[in-house]
């Protein structure tokens, strides 16, 4: 599964920003939602991921589902999936290859572990954009310009303090948009859901460390 899927979902689930140098109005909006996510003991959510070319043409749509409990998560898109047990991340390509990496190995990328640990503010600057509609829009710019995206825009429902969607602009001017279909922050999840079990995959699956 492309890393961009993970990047988008990580942004959704890791809104715990504390950098005083950023726009305080934006921080207020983010914290209203982020505090709910942080307090949740279990999350189940579904999304639609839409891609657009630099010319604005639709380039595909995918359904994504995620279950999350603390630093553990299970992300599914079709036959592909990413499972994290809090220590290791297993990325199944949906055919017969599983790539295993430690959480520490992904310390230079946007991972749920890194962001939920409270270092999300080190990755972005952000501000609240003018809006007269029913939503607040926050523009986030990566501090590390080596990232494969230029900016991220988050859209929050003003009345409910919930996140509606996220939009990422990459360096080729392509846009990836993740829309929330459902978001349950009161889910009871079994710990076994986040335990990697090779037996559930094809017998000839190859694990690459």
Secondary structure, DSSP 8 states (H G I E B T S, - for coil): --HHHHHHHHHHH------TTS-HHHHHHHHHHHHHHHH-S-EEEEEEEEEE-TTS-EEEEEEEEEEEETTEEEEEETTEEEEE-SSEEEEE-SSSEEEEEETGGGTTS--HHHIIIIIGGGTEEEEEE---SSEEEEEEEESSTTSSEEEEEEEEETTTTEEEEEEEEETTS-EEEEEEEEEESS----GGGGS--GGGS-TT-EEE-
